[in-house]
């Protein structure tokens, strides 16, 4: 593989360089620069870019990023809290879940949750990200209590909580339409929803990775319901398992179509798989390479341009240096401080559980960008 620095250097004039590559790739890059949407074939072809074509892809993504969001790169001061690891799911990429009878299964008490939230406020957090497993005995009233505990500590905190899988689980358990579940949580204080549990939005892939989990159509339904009810969500993709490049491209185009309809996504977060301590390791699955990560972030920037304009690089998945490098390939955000992280750590992640604001600012400065703290909805803070 070429050195990282070489990937971001263009030896030729940009226009001349385009004339020397595959015409389909050149057309896709020129289309992106002119602000037109990429189709499935073009997006999939860009996900195969290597050598000069990869360098031109990264350069184009950086130009489009600059045009859309400028030179500021952002981060949020937040705390991640997993309220339970007890889960009836069977996802092959998860090492966090524990079955109901497991001695390591836990469910935070209100007092434990309150203590974590107070600690976060003391460290300057503006957001609490709260997610958990699919607990068979937790109902809507239990989730409403979680919301009340967080908001009871500080009503100003932004509560970013409960994945589409959790909302679907609650809906089924209570026998209620998911819209009624979302309405009750919103009235209690829920501010936004993580767009996790997306993995790859392909039922073929989901049938292999997480056959008992929320399906593609239901994920889309839950997310659209949140958006229609004034609850914004993030959007994500977990990649590097059994999906094809066409399925990655299709995932991005589906997110674009949802955003065209609802306008409810705040950001897109690519999540390279961390398989080390999961069932996936036995299938020979390894983390994506640097070039694969660069391609995905860059293509996401081009496919989603004008629709979802914030692309986050996950330091938890990529490592601090990997995330910094993605800022040169179309990304404009480094995510949150977290303070506590369990999902990736349990799967074998090795980058720690938290980052201090000064560490995130340093990474951004070293990428040649302007660091700014933001809130959950990407409003810049002083």
C-alpha positions in Angstrom: 0.0 0.0 0.0 1.2 3.5 -0.8 2.3 5.7 2.1 -0.4 7.8 3.6 1.1 11.0 2.4 1.3 9.8 -1.2 -2.4 9.2 -1.2 -3.1 12.9 -0.9 -0.6 14.1 -3.5 -1.5 14.7 -7.1 1.5 14.7 -9.4 -0.4 16.0 -12.4 -2.8 18.9 -13.0 -6.2 17.8 -11.7 -8.0 18.2 -15.1 -5.2 16.4 -16.9 -5.2 13.7 -14.3 -8.9 13.1 -14.9 -8.2 12.5 -18.6 -5.8 9.7 -17.7 -8.1 7.5 -15.6 -11.1 5.2 -16.3 -13.8 7.4 -18.0 -16.5 6.1 -15.7 -14.5 7.2 -12.6 -13.7 10.5 -14.2 -17.3 11.1 -15.1 -18.4 10.3 -11.5 -15.9 12.8 -10.1 -16.8 15.5 -12.5 -20.5 14.9 -11.7 -19.8 15.3 -8.0 -17.8 18.5 -8.6 -20.8 20.0 -10.6 -23.2 19.2 -7.7 -25.1 16.4 -9.5 -26.1 13.2 -7.8 -24.2 9.9 -8.3 -26.1 6.8 -9.2 -25.5 3.3 -7.8 -23.1 2.2 -10.6 -20.9 5.3 -10.2 -20.8 5.1 -6.4 -19.9 1.4 -6.5 -17.1 2.1 -9.1 -15.6 4.8 -6.9 -15.5 2.3 -4.0 -13.1 0.3 -6.1 -10.7 3.2 -6.8 -7.0 2.5 -6.4 -3.8 4.3 -7.2 -4.3 7.6 -9.2 -8.0 7.1 -9.2 -8.0 6.9 -5.4 -5.9 10.0 -5.1 -8.3 11.9 -7.4 -11.3 10.6 -5.4 -9.8 11.9 -2.1 -9.0 15.2 -3.7 -12.5 15.5 -5.0 -14.1 14.6 -1.7 -11.9 17.2 0.0 -12.9 19.9 -2.5 -16.6 19.1 -2.0 -16.2 19.1 1.8 -14.6 22.5 1.6 -17.4 23.9 -0.6 -20.1 22.5 1.7 -18.8 23.1 5.3 -15.6 25.1 5.0 -12.4 24.6 7.0 -14.0 24.0 10.4 -13.9 20.5 11.8 -16.0 19.8 14.9 -16.5 17.6 18.0 -19.0 17.3 20.7 -18.5 17.0 24.5 -20.7 14.1 25.4 -20.9 11.0 27.6 -21.9 7.6 26.3 -23.9 5.4 28.7 -25.1 1.9 28.0 -28.0 1.4 30.4 -28.0 -2.4 30.0 -26.0 -5.1 28.3 -28.8 -7.7 28.7 -30.0 -8.5 25.2 -32.2 -11.1 23.5 -30.5 -10.4 20.2 -28.0 -12.7 18.4 -25.9 -10.3 16.3 -22.7 -12.0 15.1 -20.7 -8.8 15.3 -21.5 -8.0 19.0 -19.4 -9.0 22.0 -21.2 -6.6 24.4 -24.5 -8.4 24.8 -25.2 -10.8 27.7 -28.2 -13.2 27.9 -30.6 -12.8 30.8 -29.0 -15.5 32.9 -25.4 -14.4 32.4 -23.5 -13.4 35.6 -22.1 -10.3 33.8 -25.5 -9.0 32.7 -26.4 -5.6 34.3 -29.1 -3.0 34.2 -28.2 0.4 35.7 -30.4 1.6 38.6 -31.7 5.2 38.5 -29.1 6.2 41.1 -26.3 4.7 39.0 -27.5 6.5 35.9 -27.9 9.8 37.7 -24.3 9.5 39.1 -23.0 9.0 35.6 -25.0 12.0 34.2 -23.8 14.2 37.0 -20.2 13.3 36.4 -20.7 14.2 32.7 -22.2 17.6 33.5 -19.2 18.2 35.8 -16.9 17.6 32.8 -18.7 20.0 30.5 -20.9 17.5 28.5 -23.7 19.0 26.5 -25.0 15.6 25.4 -25.8 12.2 26.9 -25.9 9.3 24.4 -27.9 6.6 26.0 -28.4 3.1 24.4 -28.7 -0.5 25.6 -29.5 -4.0 24.7 -32.9 -5.4 23.9 -33.9 -6.2 27.5 -36.9 -8.5 27.5 -38.4 -7.1 30.7 -37.9 -3.3 30.2 -41.1 -1.6 29.0 -42.0 1.9 28.0 -42.4 3.1 31.5 -38.8 2.0 32.3 -37.5 4.0 29.3 -39.5 7.0 30.4 -37.9 6.8 33.8 -34.4 6.8 32.1 -35.4 10.0 30.3 -36.7 11.6 33.5 -33.5 10.7 35.4 -31.3 12.4 32.7 -33.4 15.5 32.4 -33.8 15.7 36.2 -30.0 16.2 36.5 -30.0 19.0 33.8 -32.9 19.9 31.6 -30.5 21.6 29.2 -28.7 18.4 28.4 -29.4 17.1 25.0 -30.6 13.5 25.3 -29.5 11.4 22.3 -31.0 8.0 23.0 -32.5 4.7 22.0 -31.6 3.1 18.7 -34.3 2.2 16.1 -33.9 -1.4 17.3 -34.7 -0.4 20.8 -37.7 1.7 19.6 -38.9 -1.3 17.6 -38.5 -3.6 20.5 -40.5 -1.3 22.8 -43.2 -1.0 20.2 -43.6 -4.7 19.9 -43.4 -5.4 23.6 -46.0 -2.8 24.4 -48.2 -3.6 21.4 -48.1 0.1 20.4 -47.4 1.8 17.1 -43.8 3.0 17.1 -45.1 6.6 16.6 -46.8 6.4 20.0 -43.7 5.2 21.6 -41.7 8.0 20.1 -44.3 10.6 21.1 -44.2 9.5 24.7 -40.4 9.6 24.9 -40.3 13.0 23.2 -42.8 14.4 25.6 -40.7 13.1 28.5 -37.6 14.8 27.1 -36.0 12.7 24.3 -34.2 15.1 21.9 -32.7 12.9 19.1 -32.1 9.3 18.2 -28.9 7.5 17.2 -29.2 6.0 13.7 -27.4 2.9 14.8 -28.7 -0.7 14.3 -28.4 0.1 10.5 -25.3 -2.1 9.9 -25.8 -2.6 6.1 -29.3 -1.8 4.9 -29.6 -5.0 2.9 -31.8 -7.9 4.1 -29.4 -10.3 2.5 -26.6 -9.1 4.7 -28.8 -8.8 7.8 -29.9 -12.3 7.3 -26.3 -13.4 7.8 -25.2 -10.9 10.5 -28.3 -10.3 12.6 -31.3 -12.4 11.5 -33.4 -11.7 14.5 -32.8 -8.0 14.5 -34.9 -5.2 13.0 -35.0 -5.5 9.2 -34.2 -2.9 6.6 -37.8 -1.9 5.9 -38.6 -1.5 9.6 -35.4 0.5 10.3 -36.4 2.9 7.6 -40.0 3.1 9.0 -38.8 3.8 12.5 -36.3 6.5 11.4 -38.9 8.2 9.1 -41.4 8.1 12.0 -38.8 9.9 14.2 -38.2 12.5 11.6 -41.9 13.2 10.9 -42.4 13.7 14.7 -39.6 16.3 14.9 -36.9 13.9 16.3 -33.7 14.1 14.3 -31.5 11.1 14.0 -28.0 10.4 12.9 -27.3 7.8 10.1 -24.6 5.1 10.2 -23.1 2.2 8.3 -21.2 -0.7 9.7 -19.0 -2.0 6.9 -16.3 -4.6 6.3 -18.2 -7.8 6.9 -20.0 -9.8 4.2 -21.5 -7.0 2.1 -20.6 -6.2 -1.5 -19.5 -2.8 -2.7 -22.8 -2.5 -4.5 -24.6 -3.0 -1.2 -22.5 -0.3 0.5 -23.4 2.0 -2.4 -27.0 1.0 -2.1 -27.0 1.8 1.6 -25.7 5.3 0.9 -28.3 5.9 -1.8 -31.1 4.8 0.5 -29.9 7.2 3.2 -29.9 9.9 0.5 -33.5 9.1 -0.5 -34.7 9.2 3.1 -33.0 12.5 3.6 -34.6 13.9 0.4 -38.0 13.0 1.9 -37.6 13.9 5.6 -34.5 16.1 6.1 -34.1 14.5 9.5 -30.5 13.2 9.4 -27.9 15.3 11.2 -24.8 13.4 10.1 -23.5 10.2 8.5 -21.1 8.1 10.6 -19.1 5.3 8.8 -18.3 2.5 11.2 -15.6 0.0 10.1 -16.2 -3.4 11.8 -14.2 -4.4 14.8 -14.4 -8.2 14.7 -11.6 -9.4 17.0 -13.7 -10.9 19.8 -16.9 -11.6 17.9 -18.2 -14.5 15.9 -17.0 -12.7 12.8 -13.4 -13.4 13.6 -14.0 -17.2 13.0 -15.2 -16.3 9.5 -11.8 -14.7 8.7 -13.2 -11.2 8.7 -10.6 -8.5 9.5 -10.9 -4.8 10.0 -11.0 -2.7 6.8 -7.7 -1.4 5.5 -6.7 2.3 5.5 -7.5 2.6 1.8 -10.9 0.9 2.2 -11.7 3.4 5.0 -10.6 6.3 2.9 -12.7 5.2 0.0 -15.8 4.8 2.1 -15.6 8.2 3.8 -14.8 9.9 0.5 -17.6 8.2 -1.5 -20.0 9.0 1.4 -19.1 12.7 1.1 -19.8 12.7 -2.6 -23.0 10.6 -2.6 -24.6 12.5 0.3 -23.4 16.0 -0.7 -26.2 18.5 -0.4 -28.3 16.1 1.6 -26.3 15.0 4.7 -23.4 17.5 4.8 -21.7 16.3 8.0 -19.5 13.1 7.7 -18.1 11.9 11.0 -14.8 10.0 11.4 -15.1 7.6 14.4 -11.9 7.7 16.5 -13.3 4.8 18.5 -13.3 2.5 15.4 -10.4 4.1 13.4 -8.1 5.2 16.1 -7.1 8.9 16.6 -4.7 9.0 13.7 -7.0 7.1 11.4 -9.8 9.6 12.2 -7.5 12.5 11.6 -6.6 11.1 8.2 -10.3 10.9 7.3 -10.5 14.6 7.8 -8.4 14.8 4.6 -10.8 12.6 2.7 -14.1 14.3 3.1 -14.9 14.0 6.8 -15.6 17.2 8.9 -16.3 15.9 12.4 -14.5 13.7 15.0 -17.6 12.8 17.1 -17.6 12.9 20.8 -15.5 12.7 23.9 -17.6 9.8 25.1 -15.8 9.3 28.4 -17.0 5.7 28.5 -17.3 3.2 25.6 -18.2 -0.4 25.8 -19.4 -1.8 22.5 -16.2 -1.4 20.5 -14.0 -2.2 23.6 -15.8 -5.5 24.1 -15.3 -6.4 20.5 -11.6 -5.9 20.8 -11.2 -2.1 20.0 -7.9 -0.7 21.3 -8.3 3.0 21.3 -9.6 3.6 24.8 -12.9 4.7 26.1 -12.7 8.5 25.9 -10.9 11.5 24.5 -10.4 14.9 26.1 -11.5 18.0 24.1 -7.9 19.2 23.9 -6.9 15.9 22.3 -9.7 16.2 19.6 -8.7 19.8 19.0 -5.0 18.7 18.5 -6.0 16.1 15.9 -8.0 18.7 14.0 -5.2 21.2 14.1 -2.8 18.6 12.8 -5.1 18.0 9.9 -4.8 21.6 9.0 -8.4 22.5 10.0 -10.1 24.8 12.5 -11.4 23.0 15.6 -14.7 24.0 17.0 -16.9 22.5 19.7 -20.5 21.9 18.5 -23.7 20.7 20.0 -25.6 17.5 18.9 -27.4 19.4 16.1 -24.1 20.9 14.7 -24.6 24.4 16.1 -21.1 25.8 16.9 -20.5 26.7 20.5 -18.2 29.5 21.9 
